[in-house]
């Protein structure tokens, strides 16, 4: 009996102790110290350098793609001190690029006294560790270009565009000295940031000849990634200065390798093609390219790119005589920026020339900033055609003076010529009475007795066939994809998890 009581008391004490432990407040985890943050960042950067070395040994370029995907997350964490320590640990003291890179980083402003103190402490620790390590005798070009990339991106983020231009020039010059397959993905990124740094300083025109020379060299070396990126950069360079004829000639003389291009690159290329064709009055082709760009672009991000594509698509549709769907202007993240284009669409739809003029005058600066003002000026004829179509439906006979008043035209004498052109183009079905200066409408026929339904049905079938062909092309696998990979299941899972993480954190380049 006494033994049972003692056991109950022991169980009760254990229960009370457990309850007290459960009720105790949970201490939040301590935030990492600056030294720990620096050490983790430096370890990630060195890990990428090791991956690049492994890429050269195994000839697996997919490992380089893994490093490039991590640039988006690393650029938010990278610091000046981390780059200094990384360069000091990877490049020997007599390496020509080491002095230049450290010189560029030295011109970046410090972030504060506290940060300086922490950086000095971390630097002392890192210097001691680095001194104990044995520096490599030779540095791979892939690692060197990766360091150039990190420094150039850091300078661009710090808005040191002059230094970024100089650093990017040194980077592409080093790229041109090597002809290595494992360097192709890094060279494509190098060309991109070379162009971006000069675009920030409004000096794109200066590097156009260099980009053409780099594209020719990439073609001779069969650098497919570099060719794709350089072609896109050249088109952007031409369109920045409204050189549409030169851009069209470049497209006609080159070939865009869809298999070597990513979805983002393909979307940007299609957008530039649509922009060129819209200026050259080829609205049907432009609309096809712009639809392809919308389908290729990311649907949950890249709002800046999608905004530009939808603005141009809206105008091209209006120039084709079509009215865009209202759902386009209600998309999340695009509603506010597309509001002027919604008002423009409404003015064109009702055929009100006064409303069209008010929208253009009110949002003229916005349209000029979007570089769509010239195309919008062409819509005046579409507004007049829409108004004439409504008048032709409503009146069996109407004088030119009344047409001028209803359409708010400046000159009554021009009405006869406008009406004659509309009749010739098939916009309206009517005849002109020159003696009475009036327009007499003909009897309207059933549209299904004409060939218009057949033409519309043919356009829809062609669109579906093109979509099917693009889907089939996207399902093609690279060579030797059916062979069993040498990596284990664990390595494959880790790689897939890392890819998913990097894609989630990757910043938008549009």
C-alpha positions in Angstrom: 0.0 0.0 0.0 2.8 2.4 0.9 4.6 1.4 -2.2 1.6 2.3 -4.4 1.3 5.7 -2.7 4.9 6.5 -3.3 4.6 5.6 -7.0 1.6 7.9 -7.3 3.4 10.7 -5.7 6.4 10.2 -8.1 4.1 10.2 -11.1 2.4 13.3 -9.9 5.7 15.1 -9.4 6.8 14.1 -13.0 3.5 15.4 -14.4 3.8 18.7 -12.6 7.4 19.1 -13.7 6.3 18.4 -17.3 3.4 20.8 -17.1 5.7 23.5 -15.7 8.2 22.9 -18.6 5.4 23.1 -21.2 4.1 26.4 -19.7 7.6 27.9 -19.6 8.0 30.7 -22.3 9.9 29.6 -25.4 12.9 31.8 -26.0 13.1 33.1 -29.6 16.2 32.1 -31.6 19.0 34.6 -31.4 19.6 36.5 -34.6 22.9 35.7 -36.3 25.8 38.0 -35.7 27.5 40.0 -38.5 30.4 37.5 -38.3 28.1 34.6 -38.8 26.3 36.3 -41.7 29.6 37.1 -43.4 30.9 33.5 -42.9 27.7 32.0 -44.4 27.8 34.4 -47.4 31.4 33.7 -48.1 30.9 30.0 -47.8 28.0 30.2 -50.4 30.2 32.2 -52.8 33.1 29.8 -52.5 30.7 26.9 -53.0 29.7 28.4 -56.3 33.4 28.7 -57.3 33.9 25.1 -56.4 30.9 24.2 -58.6 32.4 26.0 -61.5 35.6 24.1 -61.1 33.6 20.9 -61.1 31.9 22.0 -64.3 35.3 22.2 -66.0 36.2 18.8 -64.8 32.9 17.0 -65.7 32.0 19.2 -68.8 28.5 19.5 -67.3 27.2 23.0 -68.2 24.0 22.4 -66.2 26.2 23.1 -63.1 27.0 26.5 -64.4 23.3 27.2 -64.9 22.9 26.3 -61.2 25.4 29.0 -60.3 23.8 31.6 -62.5 20.3 30.9 -61.0 21.7 31.7 -57.6 22.8 35.2 -58.6 19.4 36.6 -57.9 19.4 35.6 -54.2 23.1 36.3 -53.7 23.0 39.9 -55.0 20.6 40.8 -52.2 23.0 39.5 -49.6 26.4 40.3 -51.0 28.6 42.9 -49.3 31.7 44.8 -50.2 33.7 43.0 -47.6 32.6 39.6 -48.7 33.7 40.3 -52.3 37.0 41.6 -51.1 37.6 38.5 -49.0 36.4 36.2 -51.9 38.8 37.8 -54.4 41.7 37.7 -52.0 41.1 34.0 -51.3 40.6 32.9 -54.9 43.0 35.1 -56.9 46.7 35.1 -56.3 48.5 38.3 -55.5 50.1 38.5 -58.9 46.9 37.9 -60.9 46.1 40.9 -63.2 42.4 40.9 -62.4 42.8 41.0 -58.7 44.1 44.6 -58.5 41.5 45.8 -60.9 38.6 44.2 -59.1 39.7 45.4 -55.6 40.2 48.9 -57.1 36.6 49.0 -58.3 35.2 47.7 -55.0 37.2 50.4 -53.1 35.2 53.1 -54.8 31.9 51.8 -53.3 30.7 53.9 -50.3 30.8 52.5 -46.8 27.5 51.8 -45.1 28.2 53.3 -41.7 30.5 53.3 -38.7 29.0 50.2 -37.1 29.3 48.3 -40.3 32.9 49.4 -40.7 33.8 48.1 -37.2 32.1 44.7 -37.9 33.7 44.5 -41.3 37.2 45.2 -39.8 36.7 42.5 -37.2 35.5 40.0 -39.8 38.3 41.0 -42.1 40.9 40.3 -39.5 39.5 36.8 -38.9 39.2 36.2 -42.6 42.7 37.4 -43.3 44.1 35.0 -40.7 42.1 32.1 -42.2 43.1 33.1 -45.7 46.8 33.3 -44.8 46.7 29.7 -43.6 45.1 28.5 -46.8 47.1 27.6 -49.8 46.3 29.8 -52.7 45.7 28.1 -56.1 48.6 28.3 -58.6 46.2 28.8 -61.5 42.7 30.3 -61.7 40.1 28.9 -64.1 38.7 31.5 -66.5 35.2 30.5 -65.3 36.0 31.5 -61.7 37.6 34.7 -62.9 34.6 35.7 -65.0 32.3 34.8 -62.1 34.2 37.2 -59.9 33.9 39.9 -62.5 30.1 39.3 -62.7 29.7 39.6 -58.9 31.6 42.9 -58.8 29.8 44.4 -61.8 26.4 43.5 -60.4 27.4 44.9 -57.0 28.5 48.2 -58.6 25.2 48.4 -60.6 23.1 47.8 -57.5 25.1 50.6 -55.7 24.4 52.9 -58.7 28.1 53.3 -59.5 27.4 53.1 -63.2 30.7 54.6 -64.4 32.7 52.0 -62.4 30.3 49.3 -63.6 30.9 50.3 -67.2 34.7 50.0 -66.7 34.4 46.7 -64.8 32.1 45.2 -67.5 34.4 46.2 -70.3 37.3 44.4 -68.6 35.0 41.4 -68.1 33.9 41.1 -71.7 37.5 41.6 -72.9 38.6 38.7 -70.7 35.7 36.6 -72.1 36.9 37.3 -75.7 40.3 35.9 -74.9 39.0 32.4 -74.2 37.1 29.8 -76.4 35.7 27.3 -73.9 32.4 25.6 -74.0 32.1 25.7 -70.2 32.4 29.5 -70.4 29.5 30.1 -72.8 26.7 30.5 -70.2 28.9 32.9 -68.2 29.7 34.9 -71.3 26.0 35.4 -72.1 25.5 36.9 -68.6 28.6 39.0 -69.0 27.3 40.5 -72.3 23.9 41.3 -70.6 25.4 43.2 -67.7 27.9 44.9 -70.1 24.9 46.3 -72.0 22.9 47.1 -68.9 25.8 49.1 -67.3 26.1 51.3 -70.5 22.3 51.6 -70.8 22.2 53.1 -67.2 24.6 55.8 -68.4 22.8 56.4 -71.7 25.8 55.2 -73.7 24.3 52.3 -75.6 25.2 53.8 -79.0 28.9 53.6 -78.1 28.9 49.9 -77.7 26.8 48.9 -80.7 29.9 48.2 -82.8 31.4 46.1 -80.0 28.2 44.1 -79.7 28.2 43.3 -83.4 31.8 42.2 -83.2 31.0 40.0 -80.2 28.1 38.5 -82.0 30.3 37.6 -85.0 32.9 36.1 -82.7 30.2 34.1 -80.9 28.9 32.8 -84.2 32.4 31.6 -85.3 32.9 29.9 -81.9 29.5 28.3 -82.0 28.6 30.0 -78.7 24.9 29.5 -78.9 24.0 31.1 -75.6 26.1 34.2 -76.4 24.5 34.5 -79.9 21.0 34.5 -78.5 21.8 37.1 -75.8 23.8 39.3 -78.1 21.0 39.3 -80.8 18.5 40.4 -78.2 20.8 43.1 -76.9 21.4 44.4 -80.4 17.7 44.6 -81.1 17.2 46.5 -77.8 20.1 48.8 -78.8 18.6 49.6 -82.2 15.0 50.1 -80.8 16.3 52.4 -78.1 17.2 54.9 -80.8 14.2 54.1 -83.1 16.4 52.5 -85.7 13.7 50.1 -86.9 15.0 49.5 -90.4 18.4 48.4 -89.1 16.8 46.2 -86.6 14.6 44.6 -89.3 17.7 44.0 -91.4 19.5 42.4 -88.5 16.6 40.0 -87.9 16.5 39.1 -91.6 20.3 38.3 -91.7 20.5 36.3 -88.5 18.9 33.2 -87.0 17.4 33.0 -83.5 18.2 29.6 -81.9 15.0 28.8 -79.9 16.5 25.6 -78.4 19.4 27.6 -76.9 17.2 30.4 -75.6 15.3 30.4 -72.3 11.6 31.3 -72.1 12.4 34.8 -70.9 14.8 35.4 -73.8 12.4 34.0 -76.3 9.6 36.3 -74.9 11.8 39.3 -75.2 12.8 38.5 -78.8 9.2 38.1 -79.8 8.3 41.4 -78.2 11.0 43.2 -80.2 9.8 41.5 -83.4 6.2 42.7 -82.6 7.5 46.2 -82.0 9.3 46.3 -85.4 6.4 44.9 -87.4 3.9 47.3 -85.8 6.0 50.3 -86.9 6.2 48.8 -90.4 2.4 48.6 -90.7 2.4 44.8 -90.5 -0.2 44.6 -87.8 -1.2 41.0 -88.2 2.4 39.7 -87.9 3.0 42.1 -85.0 -0.1 40.8 -83.2 1.1 37.2 -83.6 4.5 37.9 -82.2 3.1 39.9 -79.3 0.7 37.0 -78.4 3.7 34.7 -78.4 5.6 37.0 -76.1 2.6 37.1 -73.7 2.5 33.3 -73.6 6.2 32.9 -73.1 6.5 35.5 -70.3 6.1 34.5 -66.6 2.4 34.8 -65.6 3.0 35.6 -61.9 5.9 38.0 -62.2 7.7 40.2 -64.8 5.0 42.9 -64.4 7.1 45.5 -66.2 7.6 43.3 -69.3 4.0 42.2 -69.4 2.8 45.8 -69.0 4.9 46.9 -72.0 3.6 44.0 -74.1 -0.1 44.6 -73.3 0.2 48.3 -74.1 1.6 47.6 -77.5 -0.8 44.7 -78.1 -3.8 46.9 -77.3 -2.8 49.5 -79.9 -2.0 46.9 -82.5 -5.5 45.3 -82.0 -7.1 48.7 -82.4 -5.1 49.4 -85.5 -6.4 46.0 -86.9 -9.9 47.2 -86.3 -10.5 44.9 -83.3 -11.5 45.8 -79.8 -9.4 44.2 -76.9 -11.2 42.2 -74.3 -12.0 44.1 -71.1 -10.4 41.4 -68.9 -7.0 42.5 -70.2 -7.4 45.9 -68.4 -8.5 44.2 -65.1 -5.4 42.1 -64.5 -3.8 42.3 -61.1 -0.8 44.5 -61.1 -1.6 46.0 -64.5 -4.9 47.7 -63.9 -3.5 51.2 -63.0 -0.9 51.3 -65.7 -3.3 50.2 -68.4 -6.0 52.8 -67.5 -5.0 55.3 -70.2 -5.2 52.5 -72.8 -8.6 51.5 -71.5 -9.9 55.1 -72.1 -8.3 55.1 -75.5 -10.0 51.8 -76.4 -13.4 53.2 -75.3 -12.9 56.3 -77.4 -12.0 54.2 -80.5 -14.9 51.7 -79.9 -17.6 54.4 -79.9 -16.0 56.4 -82.7 -15.9 59.7 -80.9 -13.2 61.9 -82.3 -13.5 64.5 -79.5 -13.1 61.8 -76.8 -10.1 60.5 -78.7 -8.5 63.9 -78.8 -9.1 64.4 -75.1 -7.6 61.1 -74.1 -4.5 61.8 -76.2 -4.0 65.3 -74.9 -4.6 64.2 -71.3 -2.2 61.2 -71.4 0.2 62.4 -74.1 3.2 62.4 -71.7 2.4 58.8 -70.7 2.2 57.6 -74.3 5.4 59.4 -75.2 7.2 57.7 -72.2 5.9 54.4 -73.4 7.0 55.1 -77.0 3.5 54.4 -78.3 2.5 58.0 -79.2 3.4 57.6 -82.9 1.2 54.5 -83.2 -1.6 56.1 -81.3 -1.7 59.0 -83.8 -2.5 56.4 -86.5 -5.7 55.5 -84.6 -7.4 58.7 -85.7 -8.3 57.1 -89.0 -9.8 54.1 -87.1 -11.9 56.4 -85.0 -13.3 58.1 -88.2 -14.0 54.7 -89.8 -15.9 53.5 -86.7 -17.9 56.7 -86.7 -18.6 56.4 -90.5 -19.7 52.8 -90.0 -22.2 53.8 -87.3 -23.5 56.7 -89.5 -23.9 54.3 -92.5 -26.0 51.9 -90.3 -28.2 54.7 -88.9 -28.9 56.9 -91.9 -30.0 56.0 -95.4 -28.9 59.4 -96.7 -26.9 62.1 -94.9 -25.1 65.2 -96.1 -21.3 65.7 -95.9 -21.9 68.8 -93.6 -23.8 66.6 -91.1 -21.1 63.9 -91.2 -18.5 66.6 -90.5 -20.5 67.9 -87.5 -21.1 64.4 -86.1 -17.5 63.3 -86.5 -16.1 66.7 -85.3 -13.9 67.0 -88.5 -12.1 70.2 -89.0 -12.9 70.6 -92.7 -16.1 69.8 -94.6 -14.2 69.6 -97.9 -12.2 66.6 -96.7 -15.3 64.6 -95.8 -15.9 63.5 -99.5 -12.3 62.2 -99.7 -12.6 60.4 -96.4 -15.9 58.8 -97.3 -14.6 57.7 -100.8 -11.6 56.0 -99.2 -13.8 54.2 -96.6 -16.0 52.9 -99.5 -13.0 51.7 -101.4 -11.5 49.9 -98.4 -14.8 48.2 -97.8 -15.5 49.9 -94.4 -18.9 51.0 -95.4 -21.3 50.0 -98.2 -22.7 53.2 -99.8 -22.5 55.6 -102.8 -21.7 59.2 -103.1 -24.0 61.8 -104.6 -21.6 64.5 -105.8 -24.4 66.9 -106.9 -26.2 67.0 -103.5 -22.9 66.4 -101.5 -24.4 63.5 -99.6 -23.8 59.9 -98.8 -26.4 57.3 -99.6 -26.2 54.0 -97.8 -26.8 50.7 -99.6 -29.0 47.9 -98.3 -27.1 45.9 -95.8 -26.5 42.2 -96.5 -26.2 39.3 -94.2 -22.5 38.9 -93.2 -22.8 35.1 -93.5 -23.5 35.4 -97.2 -20.0 36.8 -97.6 -16.5 35.1 -97.2 -15.9 36.9 -93.9 -16.9 34.0 -91.6 -14.6 31.6 -93.6 -11.6 34.0 -93.3 -12.2 34.4 -89.6 -12.5 30.7 -89.1 -9.2 30.2 -91.1 -7.4 32.7 -88.8 -8.5 30.8 -85.7 -7.4 27.4 -87.2 -4.0 28.9 -88.1 -3.6 30.2 -84.6 -4.4 26.8 -83.0 -2.0 25.0 -85.4 0.8 27.4 -84.5 0.2 26.9 -80.8 0.3 23.2 -81.3 3.6 23.3 -83.2 5.2 25.5 -80.5 4.0 23.1 -77.8 5.6 20.1 -79.7 8.9 22.0 -80.1 8.9 22.8 -76.4 8.6 19.0 -75.6 11.8 18.2 -77.4 14.5 16.8 -75.2 18.3 17.5 -75.4 20.6 14.9 -76.8 21.4 11.8 -74.7 18.5 12.7 -72.4 17.4 9.0 -72.4 20.7 7.8 -70.9 20.8 7.0 -67.3 22.3 9.8 -65.3 25.3 9.1 -63.1 24.0 11.1 -60.2 22.3 9.4 -57.3 18.8 9.9 -56.2 19.9 12.0 -53.3 21.9 14.3 -55.5 19.0 14.6 -57.9 16.6 15.5 -55.1 19.0 18.1 -53.7 19.5 19.6 -57.1 15.8 19.8 -57.7 15.2 21.4 -54.3 17.9 24.0 -55.0 16.5 24.8 -58.4 13.0 25.3 -56.9 14.4 27.5 -54.2 16.5 29.6 -56.6 13.5 30.0 -59.0 11.4 31.2 -56.1 14.0 33.8 -55.0 15.2 34.7 -58.4 14.7 38.4 -59.2 13.0 39.4 -62.4 15.3 40.6 -65.1 12.6 42.2 -67.3 
